[in-house]
C-alpha cells in the first residue's frame, strides 16, 4: 500500500495522495510524471517537486479526488491555465464553458453594431495614371475633375447589430496623365492590408481608412448602416483622412454630395460621394511637404504641415491654394476660424468665410491674434465660443499650453474687438511640455508629455462668460497611461488619439488604450478620470483605431442624437458601442473606479514584448502619439528609433547638447497604480531634454 502513496511538493507545500487519484485520467501530466516520461526532482524528504501554484493545485487535486469543482474564490482564468498545464482536458472543458457563459459574441448592453470587413478594391493600371495638381505658394489652380462613377454593388447592415455582407465596389477612374508623385514617402515593413487605420465621423456618415483604400458607411433610419462607397486601390499608404457630410458648393456637379479626402505624403485626394453611392474624383492636390493634419472647416478642405504650410480647397471657388506661415505646432477650429499655434509663441487665425474674397491677390487672410509673454512654443490650443447674444456678441476664450509646461487662458471682450485678447489666467502645474488642452463650459483640462499626466480645473461662469470670482479651482490629477509601440504606420497616432472627445457644452471623455495590441479600451471622464465603462471587442480582435462620434437622431418625433464609439480592428471589421447608454448607467451606478486597476494593468502588459527593452519595464514617456498627434502637431521634435521597441528617444531639432535623465522605478509606483484614479508610472524613461 505504501508504494501507492505519492508525496508531492508543489511550490513548497506538501501534498499526499494515491497513484490512482493522479492517474485515473489518462494522458495527463501526472501519468507522464509517474511513468518516468517526464524527469522530476525530489526534495530532501523524497517528495516529487513541482514548481507550480499550490493554491490552484489544491483545487485541481480535489477535482481528481471527487470529480467536483470547488472554486473557493479562485480566479477562473488562472485555474483554467493550470488545468491546461496539467493536461486535464475534462476540467479545461468545464472551465472554458464557465468562461464562455460570461462572454458573448453578441457583446454586452453597450454593443451596438458590427460591420463586416469589406472586400478590398483590386489594383489597376489606372492607379498609376492619376493626375496631380502642382500648386506653388502663390498660384491658384482648379483640381482635375474625373467623370462621375456609379457603385456596382451595395452592402447593408440590417437591424441594430446586423452584419455587413462583403461586397465589391468599383469606380471607373479616367486615364489622365499625371505628374510624378515621388514626394509620397513609402513606409517599410509589412502592413496588414485589412487593418483599419483611421475612423472619422460626420453627421450620419462614418469613413474608415485602410492602408490602401478608403470606404464610407451611412446610417439610414429604417435599414441601419450601409457600406455606401469605396475608393480605388491607392498605391501609397493612406496617412490622413477627412469627411464632410454637409457640403455647400457652387458647382452643380458637387451639389448634395459628401466630401471625402485622403492624403499620403504631400499628396491629397478629394472625392465627392452621393447618397446613392455614386462618386466623382474632384482632383488630386500637392502640398509639396508632408501633410500632418487633414480636416474640413465648413465646406473648405484644409491640409496643414508642421513646416508652416497651409493648403486650402474651397468648395465655392473650386480652388486649391497654398499659404506659407510660421512653423505650426498646434491648431484648433472654432466656427469658420482656424487658429494656429506656432513655434515662435504666436497664435494666428484665418477666417475661412473671408477666404474667397482674397483669391485675386493669392493671399490668405492670416492674422496674428496673440503672442505668448515668454515666447514659448504653443504646443496645444483650444478655443471656446460662448453662446452668441444680441447685446454683447461672442466672447472668445482661448486656452493654450506651451513647451515649458505653462497653461494660459486668454479672452477677447466683445467691446475690445481690435485690441487683441487679454491674458486672463496662468497655470504652471506641469513640468513637461503640454500636449493637449481643452476649455469647455465647465472645465479646463490639460495634458503634458509626462506619462499623459492630466490636470483639470472647474471653470466658473457668469451669464455664460468666464468669471474671476471664485475663478478656476483645481479638480483632479490623474494619468492616461498609454504604451505606444513604434508602429510602422504614420497614421497610427491619428487613429488612436485618446481625446478628450465630446462637445464643449457636454460631458467629455478620454479613451484609454493601454497597449497597442489590445482588444480593450477604458472610457474615462475627462474632468475626473473616473471610469465610465470598459469596452472589449466582441470577436477578440485587436483594436487598431477608434473615434467617438455623435450620430444625429432619426426623423421620428422625439429622436435625439446619441454618442457612439467606433472601433476599427486588425481583421478589417468596425464595431460600434453606445456611449450614451454607458453614461446613463454610470450616473445610476455611482461607480468609483478610475483607470485600469493593478490586476488589469498586469494582464494587459502580458501582451507587450519587453524582452528587447533596455529598461526593466516599457517606456511610456514621451510616447509617439503625444509628440505626433492628430490634434497636436509635432513639438519641434523628431523620433529616433533606439534598440528598444518601446523606448523611443526624443531628439529636439537644433539641440546639440542634451541632458540624459533616468527615472528609477520604485515600489511606491507599483502600489499606487490602483489608487484614486491616478495611475502611477510603471516604467522608466530614457529621454533627451533640452539643456
LINFEN-V353705 format. One record per run of one state. SS is the DSSP state (~ for helix, > for strand, _ for the rest). FROM is the first residue (numbers start at 1). TO is the last residue. If there is no record, write none. Layout:
# LINFEN-V353705
ss=SS from=FROM to=TO
ss=SS from=FROM to=TO
This chain:
# LINFEN-V353705
ss=_ from=1 to=1
ss=~ from=2 to=4
ss=> from=5 to=10
ss=_ from=11 to=12
ss=> from=13 to=18
ss=~ from=19 to=23
ss=_ from=24 to=28
ss=~ from=29 to=34
ss=_ from=35 to=40
ss=> from=41 to=42
ss=_ from=43 to=47
ss=> from=48 to=50
ss=_ from=51 to=53
ss=~ from=54 to=66
ss=_ from=67 to=75
ss=~ from=76 to=86
ss=_ from=87 to=88
ss=~ from=89 to=102
ss=_ from=103 to=110
ss=> from=111 to=115
ss=_ from=116 to=124
ss=~ from=125 to=129
ss=_ from=130 to=132
ss=> from=133 to=134
ss=_ from=135 to=139
ss=> from=140 to=142
ss=_ from=143 to=148
ss=> from=149 to=149
ss=_ from=150 to=154
ss=> from=155 to=157
ss=_ from=158 to=163
ss=> from=164 to=164
ss=_ from=165 to=195
ss=> from=196 to=202
ss=_ from=203 to=204
ss=> from=205 to=210
ss=_ from=211 to=213
ss=> from=214 to=220
ss=_ from=221 to=223
ss=> from=224 to=230
ss=_ from=231 to=239
ss=> from=240 to=244
ss=_ from=245 to=251
ss=~ from=252 to=254
ss=_ from=255 to=257
ss=> from=258 to=264
ss=_ from=265 to=266
ss=> from=267 to=273
ss=_ from=274 to=278
ss=> from=279 to=286
ss=_ from=287 to=292
ss=> from=293 to=297
ss=_ from=298 to=299
ss=> from=300 to=305
ss=_ from=306 to=308
ss=> from=309 to=314
ss=_ from=315 to=318
ss=> from=319 to=324
ss=_ from=325 to=327
ss=> from=328 to=334
ss=_ from=335 to=336
ss=> from=337 to=342
ss=_ from=343 to=345
ss=> from=346 to=351
ss=~ from=352 to=358
ss=_ from=359 to=365
ss=> from=366 to=371
ss=_ from=372 to=377
ss=> from=378 to=385
ss=_ from=386 to=388
ss=> from=389 to=389
ss=_ from=390 to=392
ss=> from=393 to=393
ss=_ from=394 to=395
ss=> from=396 to=402
ss=_ from=403 to=406
ss=> from=407 to=412
ss=_ from=413 to=413
ss=~ from=414 to=416
ss=_ from=417 to=421
ss=> from=422 to=427
ss=_ from=428 to=433
ss=> from=434 to=439
ss=_ from=440 to=442
ss=> from=443 to=448
ss=_ from=449 to=452
ss=> from=453 to=458
ss=_ from=459 to=460
ss=> from=461 to=462
ss=_ from=463 to=464
ss=> from=465 to=466
ss=_ from=467 to=472
ss=> from=473 to=479
ss=_ from=480 to=482
ss=> from=483 to=483
ss=_ from=484 to=491
ss=~ from=492 to=495
ss=_ from=496 to=498
ss=> from=499 to=501
ss=_ from=502 to=508
ss=> from=509 to=512
ss=_ from=513 to=514
ss=> from=515 to=515
ss=_ from=516 to=519
ss=> from=520 to=525
ss=_ from=526 to=530
ss=> from=531 to=536
ss=_ from=537 to=542
ss=> from=543 to=551
ss=_ from=552 to=561
ss=> from=562 to=569
ss=_ from=570 to=573
ss=> from=574 to=578
ss=~ from=579 to=589
ss=_ from=590 to=597
ss=~ from=598 to=605
ss=_ from=606 to=623
ss=~ from=624 to=627
ss=_ from=628 to=636
ss=> from=637 to=640
ss=_ from=641 to=648
ss=> from=649 to=652
ss=_ from=653 to=657
ss=> from=658 to=662
ss=_ from=663 to=666
ss=~ from=667 to=674
ss=_ from=675 to=685
ss=> from=686 to=690
ss=_ from=691 to=691
